Amino acid sequence: MKALYFAWIRERIGLSEEDINPPEDIKTVDQLIDWLIAQKECYAVAFANRKLIRASIDKVHVHPQASIASAREIAFFPPMTGG
């Protein structure tokens, strides 16, 4: 699946996107974040405050317990404000 990173999450990871292949036992957005954090220090820094992390799967906003089973794309971004 393709992972996309936006705003300060992108800055902390150092990538705007990448292809990832989590193990089959990773089933939810939260578990995916845990797996990413275990991969490299930059992910731990980027995802340090999960209350500030939003996610979308295939361009649809989802909650942390959402299944990633059929995801082609997952995006991580901070809360957005309008203006």
N, C-alpha and C positions, 0 to 999 in steps of 0.2 A: 504494500500500500504506500501511497505517497503521503508524507507528513509535511505540512506547511506551518511555518512559524511567522508571526506578525509582531510588529512594534518591539517593545523591550524584550520580549521572549526571543525573537529573532536575534537581537543584538547580543543577548547573553549566550545563546547557543552558537552563534557565528555562522548560521545558515538560514536561508529563507525557505528552503525545502530540501527534502531527501527521500529516498526510497528506503523503507524499513520493512523488516521481516520478523515480527515478533513471534515467539514460540506459540504453538497451538493452545497452550493453557492460558494465554493472555486473552481474556474474554471481554473486558470492559475498558472504557476510557481511563478510569482510575488505575486499573491494572497495567495499562499501557504506559501511563505516566510513571508508575513504580518501576517498570522494566527499563524505560528510558533513563531514569535517574540512576539505575544500577550500571548503565553502560559507560557514562562519562560524567566527570565533575560539572561540566557546563550545563548538563540537563538538571542536575541537582540545584544549581544556582538559579536556573530559569524557572523551575517549578517549585521553588522553596515555599512560596505562599500560595497554596492551592485555592484559597478563597478568591484569589484574583485571576484565576485561569478559567477561560471559557473555551469550549470546544465545539466544533461542528464536524459532522460526518456527511460527506458528499453534499456539502453546502447547506445542511440543515442543522441548526443549533440543537445540541443534545446535553443531557445531564451527565454527571460523572459515572453513573452506573449503566449508561447506555452500552449496548452490545456493539462491538466492532467487527462482528463475524463477517459481514458482507461488504465492509467498507473498502472503497477504492481510494478514498482520500480522507484524511483527518487533518483539521486545522486547529491550531492553538493560538489564542489571542487574549489580550487583557479586556476587561469590561469596556464597552463602547459608550460614548455619550453623543447625543445629537446636538445640533446647534444651528 
